[in-house]
Amino acid sequence: MVRHPWWNARTPWLIFLIGYLTFFLASFWVFDMKSIKKQSTTVSAILAVDVVSLILFGAVLGWI
């Protein structure tokens, strides 16, 4: 049974858009910021979203 037919080797463009492009766009955006304070604030916010997501989807919902 295929749960996600849109997420496989036949759709590399979707993996590229969701998996790689968003990461590189955010990396370039943070790198081009004028101050280190803005860079660290942005990276800290991204890290906070990751930690909250891990707690919610891992510990609470048991999806991970």
N, CA, C and O atoms as a GROMACS GRO file, in nm:
protein
  256
    1MET      N    1   0.083  -0.118   0.000
    1MET     CA    2   0.000   0.000   0.000
    1MET      C    3   0.088   0.125   0.000
    1MET      O    4   0.177   0.139   0.084
    2VAL      N    5   0.064   0.213  -0.092
    2VAL     CA    6   0.140   0.336  -0.103
    2VAL      C    7   0.064   0.448  -0.033
    2VAL      O    8  -0.047   0.485  -0.074
    3ARG      N    9   0.124   0.501   0.071
    3ARG     CA   10   0.057   0.607   0.147
    3ARG      C   11   0.075   0.744   0.085
    3ARG      O   12  -0.014   0.829   0.093
    4HIS      N   13   0.191   0.766   0.023
    4HIS     CA   14   0.220   0.896  -0.035
    4HIS      C   15   0.268   0.877  -0.178
    4HIS      O   16   0.389   0.873  -0.201
    5PRO      N   17   0.179   0.865  -0.275
    5PRO     CA   18   0.222   0.842  -0.413
    5PRO      C   19   0.295   0.961  -0.475
    5PRO      O   20   0.365   0.945  -0.575
    6TRP      N   21   0.280   1.079  -0.417
    6TRP     CA   22   0.343   1.198  -0.470
    6TRP      C   23   0.485   1.216  -0.417
    6TRP      O   24   0.554   1.307  -0.462
    7TRP      N   25   0.530   1.133  -0.324
    7TRP     CA   26   0.661   1.148  -0.261
    7TRP      C   27   0.744   1.023  -0.290
    7TRP      O   28   0.755   0.935  -0.205
    8ASN      N   29   0.801   1.015  -0.411
    8ASN     CA   30   0.881   0.898  -0.447
    8ASN      C   31   0.986   0.939  -0.551
    8ASN      O   32   1.001   1.058  -0.580
    9ALA      N   33   1.056   0.843  -0.605
    9ALA     CA   34   1.165   0.871  -0.699
    9ALA      C   35   1.115   0.928  -0.831
    9ALA      O   36   1.194   0.988  -0.905
   10ARG      N   37   0.989   0.911  -0.863
   10ARG     CA   38   0.935   0.965  -0.988
   10ARG      C   39   0.900   1.113  -0.980
   10ARG      O   40   0.868   1.175  -1.081
   11THR      N   41   0.906   1.170  -0.862
   11THR     CA   42   0.877   1.313  -0.846
   11THR      C   43   0.994   1.385  -0.779
   11THR      O   44   0.979   1.438  -0.668
   12PRO      N   45   1.111   1.387  -0.843
   12PRO     CA   46   1.226   1.452  -0.780
   12PRO      C   47   1.209   1.604  -0.769
   12PRO      O   48   1.271   1.666  -0.682
   13TRP      N   49   1.127   1.664  -0.853
   13TRP     CA   50   1.107   1.808  -0.846
   13TRP      C   51   1.040   1.848  -0.714
   13TRP      O   52   1.069   1.954  -0.659
   14LEU      N   53   0.951   1.762  -0.664
   14LEU     CA   54   0.884   1.792  -0.537
   14LEU      C   55   0.981   1.780  -0.421
   14LEU      O   56   0.979   1.861  -0.328
   15ILE      N   57   1.067   1.679  -0.425
   15ILE     CA   58   1.169   1.664  -0.322
   15ILE      C   59   1.265   1.782  -0.326
   15ILE      O   60   1.306   1.833  -0.222
   16PHE      N   61   1.301   1.825  -0.446
   16PHE     CA   62   1.388   1.940  -0.459
   16PHE      C   63   1.323   2.067  -0.403
   16PHE      O   64   1.386   2.141  -0.328
   17LEU      N   65   1.196   2.091  -0.439
   17LEU     CA   66   1.129   2.213  -0.393
   17LEU      C   67   1.110   2.217  -0.242
   17LEU      O   68   1.140   2.318  -0.178
   18ILE      N   69   1.061   2.107  -0.185
   18ILE     CA   70   1.031   2.106  -0.042
   18ILE      C   71   1.156   2.079   0.042
   18ILE      O   72   1.176   2.139   0.148
   19GLY      N   73   1.239   1.987  -0.005
   19GLY     CA   74   1.352   1.944   0.077
   19GLY      C   75   1.475   2.031   0.065
   19GLY      O   76   1.540   2.059   0.166
   20TYR      N   77   1.509   2.073  -0.055
   20TYR     CA   78   1.636   2.142  -0.076
   20TYR      C   79   1.622   2.292  -0.098
   20TYR      O   80   1.696   2.370  -0.039
   21LEU      N   81   1.529   2.333  -0.182
   21LEU     CA   82   1.518   2.473  -0.217
   21LEU      C   83   1.488   2.561  -0.096
   21LEU      O   84   1.547   2.667  -0.081
   22THR      N   85   1.397   2.517  -0.011
   22THR     CA   86   1.363   2.599   0.106
   22THR      C   87   1.483   2.614   0.200
   22THR      O   88   1.504   2.722   0.257
   23PHE      N   89   1.562   2.507   0.215
   23PHE     CA   90   1.681   2.515   0.300
   23PHE      C   91   1.781   2.615   0.245
   23PHE      O   92   1.833   2.699   0.318
   24PHE      N   93   1.810   2.606   0.114
   24PHE     CA   94   1.909   2.696   0.056
   24PHE      C   95   1.861   2.840   0.051
   24PHE      O   96   1.942   2.931   0.069
   25LEU      N   97   1.734   2.863   0.026
   25LEU     CA   98   1.682   3.000   0.028
   25LEU      C   99   1.694   3.061   0.168
   25LEU      O  100   1.733   3.177   0.181
   26ALA      N  101   1.662   2.984   0.270
   26ALA     CA  102   1.675   3.035   0.406
   26ALA      C  103   1.822   3.058   0.442
   26ALA      O  104   1.855   3.155   0.511
   27SER      N  105   1.910   2.970   0.396
   27SER     CA  106   2.053   2.988   0.423
   27SER      C  107   2.107   3.114   0.358
   27SER      O  108   2.180   3.190   0.422
   28PHE      N  109   2.072   3.138   0.233
   28PHE     CA  110   2.118   3.259   0.165
   28PHE      C  111   2.060   3.383   0.231
   28PHE      O  112   2.129   3.484   0.246
   29TRP      N  113   1.934   3.375   0.271
   29TRP     CA  114   1.869   3.488   0.336
   29TRP      C  115   1.938   3.526   0.467
   29TRP      O  116   1.963   3.643   0.493
   30VAL      N  117   1.969   3.425   0.549
   30VAL     CA  118   2.036   3.451   0.676
   30VAL      C  119   2.178   3.501   0.652
   30VAL      O  120   2.223   3.592   0.722
   31PHE      N  121   2.248   3.444   0.557
   31PHE     CA  122   2.385   3.485   0.528
   31PHE      C  123   2.392   3.631   0.484
   31PHE      O  124   2.488   3.701   0.517
   32ASP      N  125   2.292   3.677   0.411
   32ASP     CA  126   2.291   3.814   0.359
   32ASP      C  127   2.240   3.917   0.457
   32ASP      O  128   2.235   4.036   0.423
   33MET      N  129   2.203   3.879   0.576
   33MET     CA  130   2.157   3.976   0.675
   33MET      C  131   2.273   4.065   0.718
   33MET      O  132   2.388   4.024   0.717
   34LYS      N  133   2.239   4.189   0.756
   34LYS     CA  134   2.342   4.289   0.785
   34LYS      C  135   2.413   4.269   0.919
   34LYS      O  136   2.532   4.298   0.929
   35SER      N  137   2.343   4.221   1.019
   35SER     CA  138   2.407   4.210   1.151
   35SER      C  139   2.404   4.066   1.202
   35SER      O  140   2.318   3.986   1.165
   36ILE      N  141   2.500   4.038   1.286
   36ILE     CA  142   2.508   3.904   1.345
   36ILE      C  143   2.392   3.882   1.442
   36ILE      O  144   2.346   3.769   1.459
   37LYS      N  145   2.345   3.989   1.503
   37LYS     CA  146   2.231   3.977   1.595
   37LYS      C  147   2.106   3.930   1.520
   37LYS      O  148   2.034   3.844   1.570
   38LYS      N  149   2.081   3.985   1.402
   38LYS     CA  150   1.966   3.941   1.321
   38LYS      C  151   1.984   3.796   1.276
   38LYS      O  152   1.889   3.718   1.275
   39GLN      N  153   2.107   3.762   1.239
   39GLN     CA  154   2.135   3.624   1.197
   39GLN      C  155   2.108   3.526   1.310
   39GLN      O  156   2.042   3.424   1.290
   40SER      N  157   2.160   3.557   1.428
   40SER     CA  158   2.142   3.465   1.541
   40SER      C  159   1.996   3.458   1.585
   40SER      O  160   1.950   3.352   1.626
   41THR      N  161   1.924   3.570   1.578
   41THR     CA  162   1.782   3.568   1.613
   41THR      C  163   1.703   3.481   1.516
   41THR      O  164   1.616   3.404   1.558
   42THR      N  165   1.733   3.492   1.388
   42THR     CA  166   1.663   3.413   1.288
   42THR      C  167   1.694   3.265   1.302
   42THR      O  168   1.603   3.181   1.296
   43VAL      N  169   1.820   3.232   1.321
   43VAL     CA  170   1.858   3.092   1.338
   43VAL      C  171   1.798   3.036   1.467
   43VAL      O  172   1.757   2.920   1.470
   44SER      N  173   1.793   3.116   1.571
   44SER     CA  174   1.732   3.072   1.697
   44SER      C  175   1.582   3.047   1.680
   44SER      O  176   1.528   2.953   1.738
   45ALA      N  177   1.516   3.130   1.601
   45ALA     CA  178   1.373   3.110   1.576
   45ALA      C  179   1.349   2.982   1.496
   45ALA      O  180   1.255   2.908   1.524
   46ILE      N  181   1.434   2.956   1.399
   46ILE     CA  182   1.422   2.831   1.322
   46ILE      C  183   1.445   2.712   1.413
   46ILE      O  184   1.373   2.612   1.404
   47LEU      N  185   1.545   2.720   1.500
   47LEU     CA  186   1.572   2.612   1.594
   47LEU      C  187   1.455   2.592   1.690
   47LEU      O  188   1.421   2.478   1.723
   48ALA      N  189   1.394   2.700   1.735
   48ALA     CA  190   1.279   2.689   1.826
   48ALA      C  191   1.162   2.619   1.757
   48ALA      O  192   1.093   2.537   1.819
   49VAL      N  193   1.138   2.651   1.631
   49VAL     CA  194   1.031   2.583   1.556
   49VAL      C  195   1.062   2.434   1.545
   49VAL      O  196   0.973   2.351   1.558
   50ASP      N  197   1.188   2.400   1.521
   50ASP     CA  198   1.228   2.259   1.512
   50ASP      C  199   1.207   2.186   1.645
   50ASP      O  200   1.157   2.073   1.647
   51VAL      N  201   1.245   2.249   1.754
   51VAL     CA  202   1.230   2.184   1.885
   51VAL      C  203   1.083   2.165   1.920
   51VAL      O  204   1.043   2.059   1.967
   52VAL      N  205   1.002   2.267   1.896
   52VAL     CA  206   0.858   2.256   1.922
   52VAL      C  207   0.796   2.147   1.835
   52VAL      O  208   0.712   2.070   1.881
   53SER      N  209   0.838   2.141   1.709
   53SER     CA  210   0.786   2.037   1.619
   53SER      C  211   0.826   1.898   1.665
   53SER      O  212   0.744   1.806   1.661
   54LEU      N  213   0.951   1.881   1.709
   54LEU     CA  214   0.993   1.751   1.760
   54LEU      C  215   0.914   1.710   1.883
   54LEU      O  216   0.873   1.594   1.895
   55ILE      N  217   0.891   1.804   1.973
   55ILE     CA  218   0.814   1.772   2.092
   55ILE      C  219   0.670   1.738   2.055
   55ILE      O  220   0.614   1.639   2.103
   56LEU      N  221   0.609   1.821   1.971
   56LEU     CA  222   0.469   1.798   1.934
   56LEU      C  223   0.450   1.669   1.856
   56LEU      O  224   0.369   1.584   1.893
   57PHE      N  225   0.526   1.654   1.747
   57PHE     CA  226   0.504   1.540   1.660
   57PHE      C  227   0.572   1.412   1.710
   57PHE      O  228   0.528   1.302   1.677
   58GLY      N  229   0.677   1.426   1.789
   58GLY     CA  230   0.746   1.309   1.841
   58GLY      C  231   0.687   1.260   1.972
   58GLY      O  232   0.638   1.147   1.982
   59ALA      N  233   0.693   1.345   2.072
   59ALA     CA  234   0.653   1.303   2.207
   59ALA      C  235   0.501   1.302   2.226
   59ALA      O  236   0.446   1.207   2.282
   60VAL      N  237   0.433   1.406   2.178
   60VAL     CA  238   0.291   1.418   2.204
   60VAL      C  239   0.208   1.329   2.110
   60VAL      O  240   0.126   1.250   2.156
   61LEU      N  241   0.229   1.344   1.980
   61LEU     CA  242   0.148   1.270   1.884
   61LEU      C  243   0.204   1.134   1.846
   61LEU      O  244   0.131   1.049   1.795
   62GLY      N  245   0.333   1.113   1.870
   62GLY     CA  246   0.393   0.984   1.841
   62GLY      C  247   0.412   0.955   1.692
   62GLY      O  248   0.416   0.839   1.651
   63TRP      N  249   0.422   1.059   1.610
   63TRP     CA  250   0.438   1.040   1.467
   63TRP      C  251   0.582   1.010   1.429
   63TRP      O  252   0.608   0.950   1.324
   64ILE      N  253   0.677   1.050   1.512
   64ILE     CA  254   0.819   1.029   1.480
   64ILE      C  255   0.870   0.911   1.561
   64ILE      O  256   0.987   0.875   1.550
   0.00000   0.00000   0.00000
